[in-house]
Amino acid sequence: MEKTKIGIIFGGQSPEYGVSLHSVSSVLRNMPTHFEVDLYGITAEGHWYFYDETDIDAIEHDSWQEKSTYPALLSVDPKDHGFVIFKESGYEVRKVDVVFPVMHGAHGEDGTIQAVCELAGIPCVGCGMLSSALSMDKEYTHIINERAGIPMAKWVAVLQQDKSDLTKLYQEVKETLGMPCIIKPANAGSSFGVSKAKDEESFIAGIKDAFNYDKKILVEQFIVGFEVGCAVLGNHKLVMGEPDEIEISTDIFDYTEKYNLITSQIHVPARISADIKQQIYDYAARIYAAMSCSGLARIDFFVSDGKVIFNELNTIPGFTAHSRYPTMLKAIGYEFTKTIEEVVNLALNK
């Protein structure tokens, strides 16, 4: 029996380039043995390479480019059904059965890679082009889910050209949303550019920082409560992981806490009632459908005064063995290797 051949893409032009390296290293160490893998790395500058090595540590420590690599591209021609590798002796086409983008943030999680796969007619792990693009943009995610009747914090979107008078913007936000508030780039992950503003000074600083990551930002009403997450697996028939709970001692669950857990803790299962858990599952299923998700997603909520409030949707969440998404599925019996197998099979059977 022939092995399923997977083209894994990692890295990318995103502030989350390093997160991708850790995720793909963990995926490779837990890859089912009946899959055959080709590796394609994208540098932070956007250069594509075929990584013709088995050294996973070199990927994790970002020295993979020093190994055996060849320029490559994902062909949009359906007859190729794979990648084109450029070597000294000429070019080679390497076919794949499915593409697995282990990438986070811009130019990977935002529908760009998914669009190329759709042009090429190659199944792609995770959500499709439209779902990925909409889910990456927090404004459109909010618009769609408000229309679907999902409860969320009050919010406003701010474009970069509107930041000329930040004092005026602060007064408008203070009147409509109140203080404190949360500021975040509309198209970024891993808490890059996210801050909590308590006054005009911190508001202006937060706005300026968020615009370093995107031309559009969201300003949201601050929710008093705690954050929970839900891992969703499936196309039509959904599997829900055990919800987790983030316990923080800082203002926000920022990049440092997210990846180092210095003062924070993640509890699986979440310390919530059966009723709250069911609310999370119900809202997660509705959001997944509203956003046309497929394959996998992690959906984050707040729990405040016994109510569940939608926060964010991640179509390619952190994918190390200890990341939140695999951990929530592990709590219901899905070991990491099984989760990897499932997301690949879901892509092949869309």
C-alpha positions in Angstrom: 0.0 0.0 0.0 1.4 3.4 -1.0 2.0 5.9 1.7 0.1 9.2 1.7 2.5 11.9 0.6 2.4 15.2 2.5 4.0 18.4 1.5 4.6 20.3 4.7 5.2 24.1 4.4 6.7 25.9 7.4 8.2 29.3 8.2 6.9 32.3 6.2 6.9 36.1 6.1 5.2 36.7 9.4 6.1 37.8 12.9 5.1 34.3 13.9 7.9 32.7 11.8 9.6 31.3 14.9 6.3 29.9 16.2 6.0 28.0 13.0 9.4 26.4 13.4 8.5 25.1 16.8 5.1 23.8 15.6 6.5 22.0 12.6 9.3 20.4 14.6 6.8 18.9 17.0 4.5 17.8 14.1 7.5 16.0 12.5 8.4 14.2 15.7 4.9 12.9 16.0 4.1 12.2 12.4 2.3 8.9 11.7 4.7 6.4 10.1 2.3 5.6 7.2 2.7 9.2 5.9 5.6 10.2 3.6 6.7 13.8 4.1 8.4 16.4 1.9 9.5 19.6 3.6 9.2 23.1 2.1 10.6 26.1 4.2 9.8 29.7 3.5 12.3 32.2 4.9 11.3 35.3 6.8 12.1 37.2 3.6 9.7 35.0 1.6 12.2 32.7 -0.3 10.9 29.1 -0.8 13.1 26.1 -0.5 12.9 22.3 -0.6 14.5 21.1 2.6 16.2 17.8 1.6 17.2 16.8 5.2 15.9 14.9 8.2 17.5 17.2 10.8 14.4 18.4 12.8 16.6 20.2 15.3 18.0 22.4 12.5 14.4 23.6 11.8 13.6 24.2 15.4 16.7 26.3 16.0 16.4 28.1 12.6 19.6 26.8 11.0 17.7 24.7 8.4 18.8 27.1 5.6 22.4 26.0 6.2 21.5 22.4 5.3 20.7 20.9 1.9 18.1 23.1 0.3 17.0 23.9 -3.2 14.8 26.7 -4.5 11.2 25.5 -4.9 7.7 26.7 -5.5 4.2 25.3 -5.2 3.0 24.8 -8.7 -0.5 26.2 -9.6 -0.8 23.9 -12.5 -3.2 21.0 -11.6 -1.3 18.5 -13.7 1.8 19.0 -11.5 -0.2 18.4 -8.3 2.8 19.4 -6.2 6.0 21.3 -6.0 8.7 22.3 -8.5 12.3 21.9 -7.2 15.2 23.7 -9.0 18.5 21.9 -8.9 21.8 22.4 -10.7 20.9 19.6 -13.2 17.4 21.1 -13.9 14.0 21.1 -12.3 12.0 18.3 -10.8 8.3 18.0 -10.0 7.5 16.3 -6.7 3.8 15.4 -6.5 2.0 15.3 -3.2 -1.4 14.1 -2.1 -2.0 16.9 0.4 -0.4 20.1 1.6 -0.1 20.8 5.3 0.7 24.4 6.0 2.2 24.5 9.5 2.3 28.3 9.4 0.9 31.0 11.6 -0.2 34.5 10.8 0.2 36.5 7.6 1.1 34.7 4.3 0.2 31.3 5.7 -2.8 31.3 7.9 -4.6 34.1 6.0 -5.9 32.2 2.9 -2.8 32.9 0.7 -1.4 29.4 0.8 -4.9 27.9 0.8 -5.7 29.9 -2.4 -2.6 28.5 -4.2 -3.7 25.0 -3.2 -7.2 25.6 -4.5 -5.7 26.8 -7.9 -3.5 23.7 -8.0 -6.3 21.3 -7.0 -4.4 20.0 -4.1 -6.2 19.2 -0.8 -5.0 21.5 2.0 -5.1 20.7 5.8 -7.4 23.0 7.6 -9.8 25.7 6.5 -10.1 26.8 2.9 -9.2 30.1 1.3 -12.3 32.1 2.1 -12.6 30.8 5.7 -8.9 31.4 6.4 -9.0 34.9 5.1 -12.2 35.9 7.0 -11.0 34.3 10.2 -7.6 36.0 10.0 -9.3 39.4 9.9 -10.8 40.1 13.4 -13.1 42.8 12.0 -14.8 40.4 9.5 -14.9 37.6 12.1 -16.8 39.9 14.4 -19.1 41.2 11.7 -20.1 37.6 10.6 -20.5 36.3 14.1 -22.5 39.3 15.3 -24.9 38.6 12.4 -25.0 34.9 13.6 -26.1 36.1 17.1 -22.9 35.2 18.9 -22.3 37.4 22.0 -19.0 39.3 22.0 -17.5 42.5 23.5 -18.4 45.8 22.0 -15.7 46.8 19.5 -14.6 49.3 16.9 -12.2 49.0 13.9 -9.6 51.7 13.3 -7.7 52.1 10.0 -4.2 53.5 10.0 -5.2 56.7 8.2 -7.6 57.4 11.0 -4.8 57.7 13.6 -3.9 61.3 13.0 -5.8 62.6 16.0 -5.3 59.9 18.7 -6.6 62.2 21.5 -9.9 62.5 19.7 -9.9 58.8 19.0 -9.3 58.1 22.7 -12.3 60.3 23.7 -14.5 58.5 21.2 -13.5 55.1 22.4 -13.8 56.1 26.0 -17.4 57.2 25.4 -18.5 54.2 23.3 -16.5 51.3 24.9 -15.3 52.7 28.2 -12.0 52.2 29.9 -10.0 50.0 30.2 -10.0 48.6 26.6 -8.1 46.0 24.6 -6.1 47.0 21.5 -5.1 44.4 18.9 -4.0 44.2 15.3 -6.8 43.0 13.1 -4.6 40.5 11.3 -2.0 39.1 13.7 -1.7 36.3 16.2 0.4 35.1 19.2 -0.6 38.3 21.0 1.7 40.5 18.9 0.8 44.1 19.2 -1.9 43.4 21.8 -2.2 45.7 24.8 -4.6 46.8 27.6 -5.2 50.6 27.7 -6.3 52.2 31.0 -5.8 55.9 30.2 -5.0 58.2 27.3 -1.2 57.6 27.5 -1.4 53.8 27.4 -4.1 54.1 24.7 -2.0 56.1 22.4 1.0 53.9 23.0 -1.0 50.8 22.3 -2.5 52.2 19.1 0.9 53.0 17.8 2.3 49.6 18.7 -0.6 47.7 17.1 -0.1 49.6 13.9 3.4 48.2 13.7 1.8 44.9 12.9 -1.2 45.8 10.7 -2.9 48.7 8.9 -6.1 48.0 10.7 -6.7 47.4 14.4 -9.6 46.5 16.7 -10.3 48.2 19.9 -12.5 46.1 22.2 -14.4 46.6 25.4 -12.5 45.0 28.3 -14.2 41.9 29.6 -13.9 41.1 33.3 -13.6 37.3 33.5 -11.3 34.6 32.4 -10.4 33.1 29.0 -11.3 29.6 27.8 -10.6 27.8 24.6 -12.3 25.0 22.6 -10.5 22.8 20.1 -12.7 21.8 17.2 -11.8 19.0 14.8 -13.9 18.0 11.7 -15.6 19.0 8.5 -19.3 18.4 9.1 -19.3 16.0 12.0 -17.4 17.8 14.7 -15.2 16.6 17.6 -14.9 19.0 20.5 -11.8 18.8 22.8 -12.0 19.4 26.5 -12.2 23.1 27.0 -9.1 24.7 28.7 -8.9 27.7 31.0 -6.1 30.3 31.1 -5.3 31.6 34.6 -3.2 34.8 34.4 -1.7 37.2 37.0 -1.0 39.9 34.4 -3.3 42.3 32.5 -3.3 40.1 29.3 -2.1 36.8 28.1 0.7 38.2 26.1 3.4 36.6 23.9 5.8 36.0 26.7 3.2 34.3 28.9 1.7 32.4 26.0 4.9 30.7 25.1 6.7 30.6 28.5 3.9 30.4 31.1 6.1 32.4 33.6 3.3 33.4 35.9 0.3 31.9 34.0 -1.3 28.5 34.2 -3.5 26.6 31.7 -6.0 24.2 33.3 -7.4 21.3 31.3 -10.2 20.7 31.9 -11.4 24.2 32.6 -12.8 24.9 36.0 -16.3 25.6 34.7 -19.8 24.2 35.2 -21.4 21.7 32.9 -23.8 24.4 31.7 -20.9 26.7 30.8 -19.1 23.9 29.0 -22.2 23.2 26.9 -22.5 26.9 26.0 -18.9 26.8 24.8 -19.6 23.7 22.7 -22.8 25.2 21.2 -21.2 28.6 20.4 -18.1 26.9 19.0 -20.2 24.8 16.6 -22.2 27.9 15.5 -19.0 29.9 14.9 -17.3 27.1 13.0 -20.3 26.9 10.7 -20.7 30.7 10.3 -17.1 31.0 9.3 -17.2 28.0 6.9 -14.4 26.3 8.8 -13.1 22.8 8.0 -10.5 20.5 9.3 -9.6 22.3 12.5 -9.8 25.5 14.5 -9.3 26.7 18.1 -12.1 29.1 19.2 -11.4 31.3 22.3 -14.0 32.7 24.6 -14.3 34.7 27.9 -16.4 33.5 30.8 -17.9 36.5 32.6 -20.6 36.4 35.2 -21.8 33.0 34.1 -21.9 34.1 30.4 -19.8 32.9 27.5 -18.5 35.7 25.2 -16.7 35.1 21.9 -13.1 36.3 21.7 -11.1 35.0 18.7 -10.9 32.2 16.1 -7.6 30.6 15.1 -7.6 28.4 12.0 -4.0 27.2 12.4 -3.4 27.3 16.2 -0.1 26.5 17.9 0.8 22.9 17.0 3.4 21.7 19.4 2.7 18.6 21.5 2.1 21.0 24.5 0.1 23.6 22.7 -3.4 24.3 23.7 -5.1 22.7 20.7 -3.5 19.3 20.9 -3.7 19.3 24.7 -7.5 19.9 24.6 -7.9 16.9 22.2 -5.5 14.8 24.2 -7.8 15.2 27.2 -10.6 13.3 25.3 -8.2 10.6 24.1 -6.6 12.0 20.9 -2.9 11.6 21.2 -0.9 14.1 19.1 -0.1 11.5 16.4 -3.8 10.7 16.1 -4.7 14.4 15.8 -2.1 14.8 13.0 -3.6 11.8 11.2 -7.1 13.1 11.6 -6.4 16.6 10.2 -4.7 15.1 7.1 -7.5 12.6 6.5 -10.1 15.4 6.9 -8.3 17.4 4.2 -8.3 14.4 1.8 -12.0 13.8 2.5 -13.4 17.4 2.2 
